[in-house]
């Protein structure tokens, strides 16, 4: 591990309140501080590392231009977070007016596990409407005149005030991987008993229960890792969730469903400072853990998705799929050949999904 990566993880642990520093890493040149920033931004954790720098009164170590760039980046994260909260409140309020309850997946709900929720970098909004997904989409079409994208296999997509929302009718893509079906049944079962209610603006929303969230977060990260890549932010989400809800997780059930991705636990302990005592004993594989971490930091397949061109996209996806075979073997229980034909068929069912 380079000194830049070591400095990054030390500051991130401090920002997460996992393992506190007495002072910031010393001896970094202006160029190396720039690399720390680039790494933190690429991994979706720039605001968390900024928190550490501020608390340690180390912002003054940064070159002036970098200090302004980093502060602006954090401000943009904060603004998007507040914008998402407003959008979520509007959507939840609209649905409540039609007697539709909303459960939020990931996102804002996970941010509440962080020391500073607004510094957990967010993506889109994922929602579950307890089986009323089609009814809710039709209401948005009719009353808000919103276009609904139905080209995905396990959720529809729409935009509200520039914020993307994924309205799930399945939690996992059961068409692309046969092994997702077993976990999907468990998730649907757990979703019937949501967790706590929280207020967002003037609206009340549900958060998933810990048994659901443990399985969903782990599987969601693993599937993304196998298909393409994940960032340290996914690992931070897992660590923050475990720290808050470890006593409410059904560990035997989770182990039976996802035991082959326990390296997430190992990496959270070793690099994010998660207390190992919060987890049950598990078998470790140092070689695999190192390879997974290296792929998160420096993806083995570094190609860039083509902006256009059907055959270029086909070629890119084939190269990525072949390069990620080792990840598939960790995450999925079915054969590579079976997965290939299943995924090909799934794209035939929804052809536009292939170009995404």
Secondary structure, DSSP 8 states (H G I E B T S, - for coil): --HHHHHHHHHHHHHTTSS--SS------HHHHHHHHHHHHHTT-HHHHHHHHHHTT-GGGS-HHHHHHHHHHHHHHHHHHHHHHHHHHHHHHHHHTTT---EEESHHHHHTTSSSGGGS----EEEE-TT-HHHHHHHIIIII----B--SSSEEEEEETTEEEEEESSSS-TTT-THHHHHHHHHHHHHTS---EEEETTEEEEE--HHHHHHHHHHHHHHHHHHS---HHHHHHHHHHHHHHGGGS-HHHHHHHHGGGTHHHHHHHHHH---GGGS------HHHHHHHHHHHHS-S------SS-HHHHHHHHHHHHHHTHHHHHHH--S-HHHHHHHHHHHHHHTGGGGG-
